[in-house]
């Protein structure tokens, strides 16, 4: 009995001793292999479950001791010059948190929507050498995992992780962010970090605080609604129920599923034909919502059949499931990703093989997007899959129900979860690629975007924080009518943010793709961001990031002379004849105009010069005619100008 009592007492004493010390945790953005901003005081933040003393050590030298209470705490590091690696230790009497391989350098936000989020692995076919062979251990990424929050800012990100741009480890980097960081590092020799906190499909309002959104009543009201108990749960549950019911009805009605149209031996001799690529609504069939099945055959040699294949089916609207010889080899749930599927040689055979694609279109148009690769590749050969396929509807349904709630579209939600929790970090600046999701209302975006920039600067208590952004890339079919502006209005809204100090703008109107909202040429955009940073932030005036700026138009007899603000970088034509200029008398109806370069200006010759009141250049969603560049190959910015009597 005495022995039992003694054991109990000893156990209690040990438990009391073990529980007398705090358990401290760092916020997830502070970890080994991180880069902190050079030449400034940095804060490290974390949480303690009770009061305790924390020692801060740098390279095994004691810097300070701080007393912390239960809850969130912070400790400061003195300004450090660029370089490393360093080791940081945070110690309590019972705990030692060790942060290894810490560098000091320049930390940049790489933010926006999907074109900033898009990872290197997604453009790996285009940049295979960089993806697999680059090795830059002093370039690093802090990936903030995509989250949303609706009831005020989170104290810390829910999930974040650091990675280094070492060989074979670059696939998860933002592609634009990586090329930006690579060029900066090569030009400066300073360790470069990008904070990848982009979120595909997000609007600028999603990245703004609740207080900042008071200036935009509709968005502010949405924030208030989202904060009501049960409000979002009800909407999301209804969305799920509606979607599940639609898919269940479709799948039950789909004859292809009932009769196994994916099987290689299925008799499709009575099916109609359809050209691939192409949309069924453009080939004698009405647009409809539902499921359609495509079948084709291809022949392989003995050698090909023994190899693994790489199947490319361009882009498909909207979702697809792909079968080879009756075996599913891949599927994608929405229209934007490129269809790229690895095919194991066990599903292939010498001779005739069968390829089947089931496409589901939820809102009308469906099919294969033109001007994309449709092929099956092997190490030594390719099979072209474009051509005439067999086609049959599996089921027709009403349009899929509209989704009421998208997390990435909610005002304030991304600010709360992905930006505000980082407010104690010191950063060099921001690169921003976003605007597609605001393109439906450019007038509002012209007000929202500058307000968002100001809001970020207030959040980080850096009123002069550099903010560099890109105009949207060229996209959609080229319009022959110069009166139709499309995305040009959104680009103009973006440009209005240049009225804020310490902002800079690049443009991507020449590196997009008409048939892909996610163009592959991410290196050009990243490089241009880097040139803008080198020029405006690092003071390298020889780093040219701006194409020609058309600043003023004036009438002189039978000529309209368009002044170029920065002619020192040259005026060149990408092609034979200068194009992309349109003229108007009323500012509504435009006509294409012949233009030429004369001295350091652009001149339009017309006998009706005195009647021309407005000029546009590259003023379309996809301004494919626009071909004015400078001697650095950078395109002239889109412009909409009033014609005056003289330029000053």
C-alpha positions in Angstrom: 0.0 0.0 0.0 2.8 2.4 0.9 4.6 1.4 -2.2 1.5 2.3 -4.3 1.1 5.6 -2.6 4.7 6.5 -3.2 4.4 5.6 -6.9 1.3 7.8 -7.2 3.0 10.8 -5.5 6.1 10.4 -7.8 3.8 10.2 -10.8 1.9 13.3 -9.8 5.2 15.2 -9.2 6.5 14.2 -12.6 3.3 15.2 -14.3 3.3 18.5 -12.5 6.9 19.1 -13.5 6.2 18.1 -17.1 3.2 20.4 -17.3 4.9 23.4 -15.7 6.7 24.5 -19.0 5.1 26.1 -22.0 4.7 24.5 -25.3 5.6 27.1 -27.9 4.8 26.8 -31.7 5.9 29.1 -34.5 3.5 30.4 -37.1 4.0 28.2 -40.2 5.7 30.9 -42.3 8.7 30.7 -40.0 10.6 27.5 -40.6 13.9 26.1 -41.7 15.0 27.2 -45.2 13.1 30.5 -45.0 14.3 33.8 -46.4 13.7 36.9 -44.3 13.9 40.5 -45.6 17.4 41.9 -45.4 18.4 45.3 -43.9 15.3 45.6 -41.7 14.0 44.5 -38.4 12.1 41.1 -38.7 9.5 39.7 -36.4 9.1 36.0 -35.6 5.7 35.2 -34.3 4.2 32.2 -32.6 1.9 30.8 -29.9 2.4 29.6 -26.3 0.0 27.6 -24.3 1.2 29.3 -21.1 3.5 32.0 -19.7 7.2 31.3 -20.1 10.6 32.7 -21.0 11.9 32.4 -24.6 15.6 32.9 -25.5 16.4 34.0 -29.0 19.7 32.9 -30.5 21.3 33.7 -33.8 24.1 31.5 -34.9 24.4 30.2 -31.3 24.7 33.8 -29.9 22.1 34.9 -27.4 20.3 38.0 -28.7 17.6 38.5 -26.1 15.2 36.9 -23.6 11.5 37.7 -23.7 8.8 36.9 -21.2 5.6 35.7 -22.9 2.1 35.1 -21.6 -0.3 32.5 -22.8 -1.3 33.3 -26.4 0.4 34.8 -29.4 3.8 36.4 -29.0 6.4 38.0 -31.2 10.2 38.5 -31.0 12.3 40.7 -33.2 15.5 40.0 -35.1 17.9 42.9 -35.8 18.5 44.0 -39.4 20.8 41.7 -41.2 22.7 42.0 -44.5 22.0 39.7 -47.4 23.4 36.2 -47.2 23.6 33.2 -45.0 23.0 30.4 -44.1 22.2 31.3 -40.5 20.7 29.3 -37.7 18.0 30.7 -35.4 17.1 29.0 -32.1 14.1 29.8 -29.9 14.5 28.1 -26.5 12.5 27.6 -23.3 13.7 25.7 -20.3 12.3 22.5 -21.9 12.1 23.2 -25.6 14.5 24.2 -28.4 13.1 25.2 -31.8 15.9 25.2 -34.3 15.6 26.9 -37.7 18.3 25.9 -40.1 19.5 27.3 -43.4 18.0 30.7 -42.9 18.9 33.3 -45.5 18.4 37.1 -45.6 17.5 38.6 -48.9 14.6 40.2 -50.7 11.1 38.8 -50.1 8.4 39.4 -52.8 4.7 38.6 -52.8 3.7 36.8 -56.0 -0.1 37.2 -55.8 -3.2 37.3 -57.9 -5.3 34.6 -59.5 -4.6 31.5 -61.6 -2.0 33.0 -64.0 0.2 33.8 -61.0 -0.7 30.6 -59.2 0.0 28.3 -62.2 2.9 26.1 -61.2 6.1 25.3 -63.1 5.0 21.7 -63.5 2.0 22.9 -65.5 4.3 24.5 -68.1 6.9 21.8 -67.9 6.7 20.8 -71.5 7.6 24.4 -72.5 10.3 24.9 -69.9 11.5 21.3 -69.3 15.2 22.3 -68.9 14.4 24.9 -66.3 12.1 22.5 -64.5 14.5 19.6 -64.3 18.0 21.2 -64.5 17.9 24.6 -62.8 19.5 24.7 -59.4 19.3 27.9 -57.4 19.3 27.1 -53.7 19.1 30.9 -52.9 15.8 31.2 -54.6 12.9 30.0 -52.4 9.2 30.0 -52.3 6.8 30.3 -49.3 3.6 28.6 -50.5 0.5 29.8 -48.7 -2.1 27.1 -49.1 -5.4 28.2 -50.5 -7.9 28.9 -47.8 -10.8 31.3 -47.2 -12.1 32.7 -43.9 -15.3 34.7 -43.3 -15.3 35.9 -39.7 -12.3 38.2 -39.5 -8.6 37.7 -40.1 -6.9 34.5 -39.0 -4.0 34.9 -36.5 -1.8 32.7 -38.7 -2.0 30.9 -42.1 -3.7 27.5 -41.8 -0.9 26.0 -43.9 2.3 27.2 -45.4 5.6 25.7 -46.5 9.1 26.7 -47.7 10.9 25.1 -50.6 14.1 25.8 -52.4 14.6 26.0 -56.2 17.0 23.1 -56.3 17.3 20.6 -59.1 14.1 18.6 -59.4 12.3 20.7 -56.8 10.9 23.5 -58.9 7.6 22.1 -60.1 5.5 23.6 -57.3 6.8 27.1 -57.8 4.6 29.8 -59.3 5.9 29.8 -62.9 5.7 33.6 -63.2 7.1 34.0 -59.7 10.0 31.6 -60.4 11.2 33.3 -63.6 10.8 36.7 -61.8 13.0 35.5 -58.9 15.5 33.8 -61.2 16.2 37.0 -63.2 16.3 39.1 -60.1 18.8 36.8 -58.4 21.0 36.6 -61.5 21.0 40.4 -61.8 21.5 41.2 -58.1 23.1 38.1 -56.5 20.7 38.6 -53.5 18.7 35.7 -52.2 15.2 36.0 -53.5 12.0 34.6 -51.9 8.5 34.7 -53.4 5.4 34.4 -51.2 3.1 32.5 -53.4 -0.4 33.4 -52.1 -2.3 33.5 -55.3 -5.8 31.9 -55.7 -7.2 30.9 -59.1 -10.4 32.8 -60.0 -10.1 35.3 -57.3 -11.4 38.9 -57.6 -9.5 41.8 -56.1 -12.3 42.3 -53.5 -11.3 38.9 -52.1 -7.9 40.3 -51.1 -9.3 43.4 -49.2 -10.1 43.9 -45.6 -13.7 44.3 -44.3 -13.0 47.9 -43.5 -11.7 48.7 -47.0 -14.7 47.2 -48.5 -17.0 49.7 -46.9 -16.4 51.9 -49.9 -18.1 49.2 -52.0 -21.5 48.6 -50.5 -22.5 45.4 -52.5 -19.3 43.6 -51.5 -19.5 44.9 -47.9 -23.0 43.5 -47.7 -21.8 40.2 -48.9 -19.2 40.1 -46.2 -21.9 40.8 -43.6 -24.1 38.0 -45.0 -21.3 35.5 -45.0 -20.7 36.2 -41.3 -24.2 35.2 -40.3 -24.4 31.9 -38.5 -25.4 29.1 -40.9 -25.7 31.3 -43.9 -22.8 29.8 -45.9 -23.5 26.3 -44.8 -27.0 26.5 -46.1 -25.9 27.8 -49.5 -23.1 25.3 -49.9 -25.3 22.4 -49.0 -27.9 23.5 -51.5 -25.2 23.8 -54.2 -24.0 20.3 -53.4 -27.5 18.9 -53.5 -28.2 20.6 -56.8 -24.9 19.4 -58.3 -25.3 15.8 -57.0 -28.8 15.6 -58.4 -27.8 16.9 -61.8 -24.9 14.5 -62.1 -26.9 11.6 -60.9 -29.7 12.3 -63.4 -27.1 12.7 -66.2 -25.2 9.5 -65.4 -28.4 7.5 -65.1 -29.7 8.8 -68.5 -26.3 8.3 -70.3 -26.7 5.5 -72.8 -22.9 5.4 -73.1 -22.6 4.3 -69.5 -25.5 1.9 -69.9 -24.1 0.1 -73.0 -20.4 0.5 -72.3 -19.5 2.7 -75.3 -15.9 2.9 -74.0 -15.3 -0.7 -74.9 -12.9 -1.3 -77.8 -15.2 -3.8 -79.6 -18.4 -1.7 -79.4 -20.0 -1.3 -82.8 -20.0 2.4 -83.7 -20.7 2.0 -87.4 -24.0 3.8 -87.2 -22.6 6.8 -85.4 -22.2 10.1 -87.2 -18.8 11.7 -87.7 -17.3 14.8 -86.1 -14.1 16.7 -86.7 -11.6 16.9 -83.8 -10.7 19.4 -82.7 -13.9 21.4 -82.9 -17.2 22.0 -81.1 -20.3 19.9 -81.8 -22.4 23.1 -82.0 -20.3 24.2 -85.0 -20.8 21.0 -86.9 -24.4 20.7 -87.6 -25.5 19.8 -84.1 -27.2 22.1 -81.6 -25.4 23.2 -78.5 -26.7 21.2 -75.6 -25.9 20.3 -72.0 -25.2 16.7 -71.2 -22.8 13.9 -72.3 -21.3 13.2 -75.7 -19.0 10.3 -76.7 -16.2 10.4 -79.3 -14.5 7.3 -80.7 -11.5 6.9 -83.0 -8.8 4.3 -83.8 -5.1 4.5 -84.2 -2.5 1.9 -85.2 0.7 1.1 -83.4 3.8 -0.8 -84.4 5.2 -3.5 -82.2 7.9 -1.1 -81.0 5.4 1.6 -80.1 3.2 -0.8 -78.3 6.0 -1.7 -75.9 6.6 1.9 -74.9 4.7 4.1 -72.4 2.9 6.8 -74.2 2.0 10.5 -73.5 -1.5 11.4 -74.6 -2.3 15.1 -75.4 -5.9 16.1 -76.0 -5.5 19.8 -76.1 -8.2 21.4 -74.0 -11.8 20.1 -73.7 -15.0 21.9 -72.8 -15.9 21.0 -70.2 -15.0 17.7 -68.3 -13.7 14.5 -69.8 -13.0 10.8 -69.2 -10.6 9.1 -71.5 -10.3 5.4 -72.4 -7.9 3.4 -74.5 -8.9 -0.1 -75.4 -11.6 0.1 -72.7 -9.3 1.1 -69.9 -9.6 4.6 -68.3 -6.3 6.5 -68.7 -7.3 9.9 -67.3 -10.0 12.4 -66.5 -10.3 16.1 -65.8 -13.2 17.9 -64.1 -13.2 21.3 -65.7 -12.3 23.0 -68.9 -9.1 24.9 -68.2 -6.3 22.4 -67.6 -4.5 21.0 -70.7 -5.4 17.3 -71.2 -2.1 15.4 -70.7 -2.3 11.8 -69.7 0.5 9.2 -69.2 -0.4 5.9 -70.9 1.1 2.7 -69.5 2.1 0.3 -72.2 0.0 -2.4 -70.6 -3.1 -0.8 -72.1 -1.6 -0.5 -75.6 -1.2 -3.2 -78.3 0.4 -3.6 -81.7 -2.1 -3.0 -84.5 -5.4 -1.2 -84.1 -6.2 0.6 -80.8 -9.4 2.4 -79.7 -9.5 5.8 -78.1 -12.8 6.9 -76.5 -13.5 10.3 -74.9 -16.7 11.0 -72.9 -17.3 14.8 -72.6 -19.7 16.4 -70.2 -20.9 20.0 -71.1 -22.9 21.6 -68.2 -24.0 24.7 -70.0 -24.3 24.2 -73.7 -21.2 24.3 -75.9 -18.9 21.3 -75.8 -16.0 19.8 -77.7 -12.3 20.0 -78.3 -10.6 23.4 -78.4 -8.9 24.2 -81.7 -5.2 25.0 -82.2 -4.0 22.7 -79.5 -2.0 19.5 -79.7 -4.0 16.2 -80.3 -1.5 13.4 -80.4 0.0 10.3 -78.7 3.7 10.6 -78.3 6.4 8.0 -77.8 10.1 8.4 -77.3 10.8 8.1 -81.0 7.5 8.9 -82.7 4.1 10.6 -82.6 0.6 9.6 -83.7 -1.6 12.4 -84.9 -5.1 12.1 -83.4 -6.7 15.1 -85.1 -9.2 14.3 -87.8 -12.6 12.6 -88.2 -14.0 10.8 -85.2 -17.2 8.9 -84.5 -19.7 10.8 -82.4 -22.9 10.2 -80.5 -24.9 11.9 -77.7 -25.1 9.8 -74.6 -27.7 12.0 -72.8 -29.1 15.5 -73.1 -30.2 17.4 -70.0 -31.1 20.9 -68.9 -28.1 23.2 -68.0 -26.4 22.3 -64.8 -27.7 24.5 -61.9 -25.7 27.6 -61.3 -23.4 27.5 -58.3 -24.3 30.2 -55.8 -21.1 30.1 -53.8 -17.5 30.1 -54.9 -15.0 30.5 -52.1 -12.5 32.3 -54.4 -15.1 34.9 -55.4 -16.0 36.0 -51.9 -15.0 39.5 -50.9 -12.6 39.7 -47.9 -12.3 35.9 -47.6 -8.7 35.5 -49.0 -7.5 38.6 -47.2 -8.6 37.0 -43.9 -7.0 33.6 -44.6 -4.0 34.2 -46.8 -2.9 37.8 -46.5 -3.6 39.4 -43.0 -2.0 36.4 -41.2 1.3 37.5 -42.9 1.1 41.1 -41.8 4.1 40.9 -39.5 6.4 39.8 -42.3 8.7 42.3 -43.9 8.6 42.3 -47.7 10.4 44.1 -50.6 7.3 44.5 -52.7 4.5 42.8 -54.7 4.1 41.4 -58.2 0.4 41.0 -59.1 -1.2 39.1 -62.0 -5.0 39.3 -61.7 -8.0 40.9 -63.4 -9.7 38.2 -65.4 -12.3 37.7 -62.7 -13.0 41.5 -62.6 -13.2 41.9 -66.3 -17.0 42.0 -66.3 -17.1 45.4 -64.6 -14.0 47.4 -65.5 -15.5 50.7 -64.2 -15.7 49.2 -60.7 -12.3 47.6 -61.0 -10.8 51.0 -61.7 -11.8 52.0 -58.2 -11.3 48.6 -56.5 -7.8 47.9 -57.6 -6.1 51.1 -56.4 -8.1 50.7 -53.1 -6.8 47.2 -52.8 -3.2 48.3 -53.2 -3.6 51.0 -50.5 -5.2 48.4 -48.3 -2.2 46.1 -48.6 0.2 48.9 -47.8 -1.8 49.7 -44.7 -1.9 46.1 -43.6 1.8 45.7 -43.8 2.5 49.2 -42.5 4.5 49.9 -45.6 3.0 53.0 -47.2 5.5 53.0 -50.0 5.5 49.2 -50.6 6.4 48.7 -54.3 3.5 47.2 -56.3 4.1 45.9 -59.8 1.3 44.5 -61.9 0.6 43.3 -65.4 -2.1 44.1 -67.9 -4.1 41.1 -69.0 -2.7 38.9 -71.8 -4.4 38.8 -75.2 -7.2 36.3 -75.2 -10.3 35.1 -77.2 -10.8 35.1 -80.9 -9.5 38.3 -82.6 -12.3 40.7 -83.4 -12.3 42.3 -86.8 -14.4 45.2 -85.6 -12.2 47.8 -83.9 -15.2 49.2 -82.1 -15.4 46.2 -79.8 -13.1 46.8 -76.8 -13.6 43.8 -74.6 -10.7 43.3 -72.2 -9.2 46.6 -73.3 -11.4 48.4 -70.8 -10.1 46.2 -68.0 -6.5 46.9 -69.0 -7.3 50.6 -68.9 -8.8 50.1 -65.4 -5.5 48.4 -64.4 -3.5 51.3 -65.8 -5.3 53.8 -63.6 -3.6 52.4 -60.5 -0.4 54.0 -61.9 -1.6 57.2 -60.3 -0.4 55.7 -57.0 3.2 56.2 -56.1 5.6 53.3 -56.3 3.6 51.4 -58.8 4.7 50.0 -62.1 2.9 48.2 -64.9 4.1 45.7 -67.5 1.9 44.4 -70.3 1.3 40.9 -71.6 -0.8 41.7 -74.7 1.6 39.9 -77.0 2.3 36.7 -75.0 -1.2 35.3 -74.5 -3.1 32.6 -76.5 -6.4 33.3 -78.1 -7.8 29.9 -77.0 -6.4 29.6 -73.5 -6.9 31.9 -70.5 -3.8 30.3 -69.1 -1.1 31.0 -71.7 2.1 29.0 -71.5 4.6 31.9 -71.9 5.1 32.6 -68.3 8.8 33.4 -68.7 8.2 36.6 -70.6 5.8 37.8 -67.9 8.2 36.9 -65.1 11.1 38.5 -66.9 9.2 41.7 -67.5 8.2 41.8 -63.8 11.9 41.4 -62.9 12.9 44.2 -65.3 10.3 46.5 -63.8 11.6 45.7 -60.3 15.2 46.2 -61.3 14.3 49.6 -62.8 11.9 51.0 -60.2 13.0 49.3 -57.0 16.7 48.4 -57.5 17.6 51.6 -59.4 18.9 49.9 -62.5 17.9 52.5 -65.1 19.2 50.5 -67.9 16.6 47.7 -67.2 13.9 48.6 -69.7 10.5 47.2 -68.9 8.1 49.5 -70.7 7.2 49.3 -74.3 6.3 52.5 -76.2 3.8 54.7 -74.4 1.4 56.6 -76.6 0.7 59.7 -74.6 -1.0 62.3 -76.8 -2.6 62.7 -80.2 -2.8 66.0 -82.1 -4.1 67.0 -85.6 -1.9 68.7 -88.1 -3.5 69.4 -91.5 -4.1 65.9 -93.0 -2.2 64.1 -90.3 -2.7 62.9 -86.8 0.5 62.8 -84.9 0.7 60.5 -81.9 3.4 61.4 -79.4 5.5 58.6 -77.8 6.5 59.3 -74.3 9.6 57.2 -74.2 11.1 57.3 -77.8 14.6 56.7 -76.5 14.1 53.0 -76.6 13.2 53.0 -80.3 10.1 52.4 -82.4 10.0 49.3 -84.5 7.4 47.3 -86.3 7.0 43.5 -85.6 6.2 42.7 -89.2 6.0 44.7 -92.4 3.3 47.3 -91.9 2.4 49.1 -88.7 -1.1 48.1 -87.6 -3.5 48.1 -84.7 -4.6 51.7 -84.9 -8.2 52.8 -85.2 -9.8 56.2 -85.6 -13.2 57.6 -84.7 -15.2 60.8 -85.0 -17.7 60.1 -82.2 -15.8 57.7 -79.9 -18.2 54.9 -80.6 -17.6 53.7 -84.1 -14.0 53.0 -85.1 -12.3 52.2 -88.3 -8.9 50.8 -88.9 -6.3 53.3 -90.0 -3.0 53.2 -91.8 -0.2 54.4 -89.6 3.6 54.8 -89.9 6.6 55.7 -87.8 8.0 59.1 -88.5 10.9 60.3 -86.5 10.0 59.6 -82.8 6.2 59.6 -83.4 3.5 57.6 -85.0 1.6 59.4 -87.8 -1.8 58.6 -89.3 -2.4 60.2 -92.7 -6.0 60.9 -93.6 -7.8 63.6 -95.5 -10.4 63.6 -92.8 -7.9 64.3 -90.0 -9.8 67.4 -88.9 -12.9 65.2 -88.2 -11.0 62.6 -86.2 -11.5 63.0 -82.4 -10.4 59.7 -81.0 -7.6 57.2 -81.5 -7.3 53.7 -80.3 -4.3 51.3 -80.3 -4.5 47.6 -79.3 -7.9 48.3 -77.9 -9.4 44.8 -78.0 -9.4 41.6 -76.0 -7.0 40.0 -78.4 -5.3 42.9 -80.3 -3.5 40.6 -82.8 -3.0 43.5 -85.2 -1.0 45.5 -82.7 2.7 45.3 -83.7 4.4 48.4 -82.4 7.4 47.5 -80.3 10.7 49.0 -79.1 14.2 47.8 -79.7 13.9 45.6 -76.6 11.0 43.7 -78.2 8.5 45.1 -75.7 5.0 45.9 -77.0 3.5 49.3 -77.0 0.8 49.7 -74.3 -2.8 49.8 -75.4 -4.0 53.4 -75.7 -7.2 55.4 -76.1 -6.6 59.0 -76.8 -8.6 62.1 -77.6 -7.2 64.2 -80.5 -6.3 67.7 -79.5 -4.9 70.7 -81.4 -1.5 70.3 -79.9 0.5 68.1 -77.6 2.4 69.7 -74.7 
